[in-house]
Amino acid sequence: MKKILIGGLLCIIVFMSWRNTNLAEGFEPRTQTIVLLGDSILKNNVYVKKGVDQFLNESTDRDVVSLAQDGAVIGTTYKQLEHIPGGLNVNTTVCVLSVGGNNIIEDYIKGSHQVEDTEHLITLFDSYKALVKRLREKMDKTEILLLDIYYPTDEQYKEYYPLIGRWNQMQSEFAETAGVVKISKTLTQPRDFVFAIEPSDKGGKKIADSILSAVE
């Protein structure tokens, strides 16, 4: 009996030694995770029956951690970064970020900036770059995917297409170590939107499929 106990203890000691050594050498968990960050493009649940995060959960065996929030802007997304579990900074994690559209809405559509004021757009994009840089610093072992901004088909938004196009161009030029998911080329039909500007069920499914295509 004593020999069995000693043998069991030795096995535990050997296992813990192996585990600690591998963790120290960068051993990473096998579970794959998608972390959603940013605005209602990724958290559209209040507008539809099934949100983007739910479509992802149904379509993949990866864990989905949804931290995105309806109405989020660049400044408020930093708080989401703080809530990413530290254990997810591994190479089996993909961080998906969608933000910037609400800043354009607040400053140009609801605010006083004119469409011609591209200097302000550059200032906004500098804030976006700082956020992405912070995300890269915090999650330096993960893959990062950036969603571009789509073009709402509702007539009231068409005058802002040049701003969206300029933003997406700057994003493509900036995204050196991150992939860009161009949902602007996927959500192109009126049925892809609800309440004029939010992703509909069909649009949300397209977004989820685009993300999975980029990570698989």
C-alpha positions as CSV (number, residue, x, y, z in Angstrom):
1,M,0.0,0.0,0.0
2,K,2.8,2.3,0.9
3,K,4.5,1.6,-2.4
4,I,1.4,2.5,-4.3
5,L,1.0,5.8,-2.5
6,I,4.6,6.7,-3.1
7,G,4.3,5.7,-6.8
8,G,1.2,7.9,-7.1
9,L,2.9,10.8,-5.4
10,L,5.8,10.5,-7.8
11,C,3.5,10.5,-10.8
12,I,1.9,13.7,-9.6
13,I,5.3,15.3,-9.0
14,V,6.5,14.3,-12.5
15,F,3.3,15.6,-14.1
16,M,3.4,19.0,-12.3
17,S,7.0,19.3,-13.2
18,W,6.2,18.6,-16.9
19,R,3.3,21.0,-16.8
20,N,5.3,23.9,-15.2
21,T,8.2,23.4,-17.6
22,N,5.9,23.5,-20.7
23,L,4.0,26.5,-19.4
24,A,7.3,28.3,-18.9
25,E,8.4,27.4,-22.4
26,G,5.2,28.8,-23.9
27,F,3.0,25.7,-23.8
28,E,-0.5,26.9,-24.9
29,P,-4.0,25.5,-24.3
30,R,-5.5,23.7,-27.3
31,T,-8.9,25.5,-27.0
32,Q,-9.4,28.0,-29.8
33,T,-11.2,31.2,-28.9
34,I,-12.7,34.2,-30.8
35,V,-12.8,37.4,-28.9
36,L,-15.3,40.0,-30.2
37,L,-14.5,43.7,-29.5
38,G,-16.0,47.0,-30.5
39,D,-19.5,48.1,-31.5
40,S,-22.9,46.8,-32.6
41,I,-21.5,45.4,-35.9
42,L,-20.4,42.5,-33.6
43,K,-23.1,43.0,-30.9
44,N,-26.3,43.6,-32.8
45,N,-28.4,41.4,-30.6
46,V,-30.9,44.1,-29.5
47,Y,-31.9,44.7,-33.1
48,V,-32.4,41.2,-34.4
49,K,-33.5,37.7,-33.3
50,K,-30.0,36.3,-33.6
51,G,-26.8,38.3,-33.2
52,V,-23.4,37.8,-34.8
53,D,-22.0,36.2,-31.6
54,Q,-24.8,33.6,-31.7
55,F,-24.2,32.8,-35.3
56,L,-20.5,32.2,-34.5
57,N,-21.4,30.0,-31.6
58,E,-23.6,27.9,-33.8
59,S,-21.1,27.7,-36.7
60,T,-17.8,26.8,-34.9
61,D,-16.5,24.7,-32.1
62,R,-14.3,27.6,-31.0
63,D,-15.2,29.4,-27.8
64,V,-16.7,32.8,-28.4
65,V,-16.0,35.6,-25.9
66,S,-18.3,38.6,-26.7
67,L,-17.1,41.8,-25.2
68,A,-18.4,44.2,-27.9
69,Q,-21.1,46.6,-27.0
70,D,-23.8,48.5,-28.8
71,G,-22.9,52.1,-29.2
72,A,-19.2,51.6,-28.4
73,V,-16.8,54.2,-29.8
74,I,-13.0,54.1,-30.0
75,G,-12.5,55.7,-26.5
76,T,-14.9,53.3,-24.7
77,T,-13.4,50.2,-26.4
78,Y,-10.3,50.4,-24.2
79,K,-12.5,49.3,-21.3
80,Q,-13.3,46.1,-23.3
81,L,-9.6,45.4,-23.7
82,E,-9.3,45.4,-19.9
83,H,-11.8,42.6,-19.6
84,I,-10.1,40.2,-22.0
85,P,-9.1,37.3,-19.8
86,G,-5.3,37.2,-19.5
87,G,-5.2,33.5,-20.2
88,L,-6.4,34.1,-23.8
89,N,-3.1,35.7,-24.9
90,V,-2.1,32.6,-26.8
91,N,-1.7,31.8,-30.5
92,T,-5.1,29.9,-30.5
93,T,-7.0,33.1,-29.9
94,V,-8.3,35.5,-32.6
95,C,-9.3,39.0,-31.5
96,V,-11.9,40.6,-33.8
97,L,-12.2,44.4,-33.6
98,S,-15.0,46.5,-35.2
99,V,-15.0,50.2,-34.2
100,G,-15.0,53.6,-35.7
101,G,-18.4,53.8,-37.4
102,N,-20.0,55.3,-34.4
103,N,-17.3,58.0,-34.2
104,I,-18.1,59.0,-37.8
105,I,-21.8,59.1,-36.9
106,E,-21.3,61.2,-33.8
107,D,-18.9,63.7,-35.4
108,Y,-20.2,64.0,-38.9
109,I,-23.8,62.9,-39.0
110,K,-24.9,64.1,-35.6
111,G,-22.1,66.5,-35.1
112,S,-20.9,69.7,-36.8
113,H,-18.1,68.3,-39.0
114,Q,-18.7,68.4,-42.8
115,V,-18.0,65.6,-45.2
116,E,-15.2,67.6,-46.7
117,D,-13.4,67.8,-43.4
118,T,-11.0,64.9,-44.0
119,E,-8.5,66.3,-41.5
120,H,-10.8,65.4,-38.7
121,L,-11.3,61.9,-40.2
122,I,-7.5,61.5,-40.1
123,T,-7.5,62.6,-36.4
124,L,-10.2,59.9,-35.7
125,F,-8.2,57.3,-37.5
126,D,-5.1,58.2,-35.4
127,S,-7.2,57.4,-32.3
128,Y,-8.2,54.1,-34.0
129,K,-4.5,53.3,-34.6
130,A,-3.7,53.9,-31.0
131,L,-6.4,51.5,-29.9
132,V,-5.2,48.8,-32.3
133,K,-1.6,49.3,-31.0
134,R,-2.8,48.9,-27.4
135,L,-4.7,45.7,-28.4
136,R,-1.5,44.3,-30.1
137,E,0.5,45.1,-27.0
138,K,-1.9,43.3,-24.7
139,M,-2.6,40.4,-27.0
140,D,0.7,40.0,-28.7
141,K,0.5,36.3,-29.1
142,T,-2.9,36.3,-30.8
143,E,-4.2,36.8,-34.3
144,I,-5.9,40.1,-34.8
145,L,-8.7,40.8,-37.4
146,L,-10.0,44.3,-38.1
147,L,-13.4,44.7,-39.7
148,D,-13.8,47.6,-42.1
149,I,-16.9,49.8,-42.2
150,Y,-19.7,48.8,-44.5
151,Y,-21.8,51.2,-46.7
152,P,-25.4,51.4,-45.4
153,T,-27.8,51.2,-48.4
154,D,-30.3,53.7,-46.9
155,E,-30.3,56.9,-48.9
156,Q,-29.6,59.1,-45.9
157,Y,-26.1,57.7,-45.5
158,K,-24.9,57.8,-49.1
159,E,-23.4,61.3,-48.8
160,Y,-21.0,59.8,-46.2
161,Y,-19.7,57.1,-48.6
162,P,-16.5,59.1,-49.3
163,L,-15.7,59.2,-45.6
164,I,-16.2,55.5,-45.3
165,G,-14.1,54.8,-48.4
166,R,-11.3,57.0,-47.1
167,W,-11.5,55.2,-43.7
168,N,-11.3,51.8,-45.2
169,Q,-8.4,52.9,-47.4
170,M,-6.4,54.1,-44.4
171,Q,-7.2,50.9,-42.6
172,S,-5.9,48.8,-45.4
173,E,-2.7,50.8,-45.5
174,F,-2.3,50.6,-41.7
175,A,-3.1,46.9,-41.1
176,E,0.4,45.5,-41.4
177,T,0.3,42.8,-38.8
178,A,-3.5,42.3,-38.7
179,G,-5.9,40.9,-41.2
180,V,-8.8,43.0,-42.5
181,V,-12.2,41.5,-43.0
182,K,-13.9,43.5,-45.7
183,I,-17.5,43.3,-44.7
184,S,-18.0,46.4,-46.9
185,K,-17.9,43.9,-49.9
186,T,-20.2,41.5,-48.2
187,L,-23.1,43.5,-46.8
188,T,-24.3,45.3,-49.9
189,Q,-28.0,44.6,-50.1
190,P,-30.9,46.5,-48.3
191,R,-31.9,43.2,-46.6
192,D,-28.5,43.1,-44.9
193,F,-29.5,46.0,-42.7
194,V,-32.2,46.7,-40.1
195,F,-33.1,50.1,-38.7
196,A,-31.2,51.5,-41.7
197,I,-27.7,51.0,-40.4
198,E,-27.5,47.9,-38.1
199,P,-26.7,44.4,-39.4
200,S,-29.9,42.4,-39.9
201,D,-30.1,38.6,-39.3
202,K,-28.9,38.1,-42.8
203,G,-26.2,40.7,-42.5
204,G,-25.1,39.2,-39.1
205,K,-24.8,35.8,-40.6
206,K,-22.7,37.2,-43.4
207,I,-20.4,38.9,-40.9
208,A,-20.0,35.7,-38.9
209,D,-19.3,33.7,-42.0
210,S,-16.7,36.3,-43.1
211,I,-14.9,36.1,-39.8
212,L,-14.8,32.3,-39.9
213,S,-13.5,32.3,-43.4
214,A,-10.7,34.6,-42.2
215,V,-9.7,32.4,-39.3
216,E,-10.1,28.9,-40.9
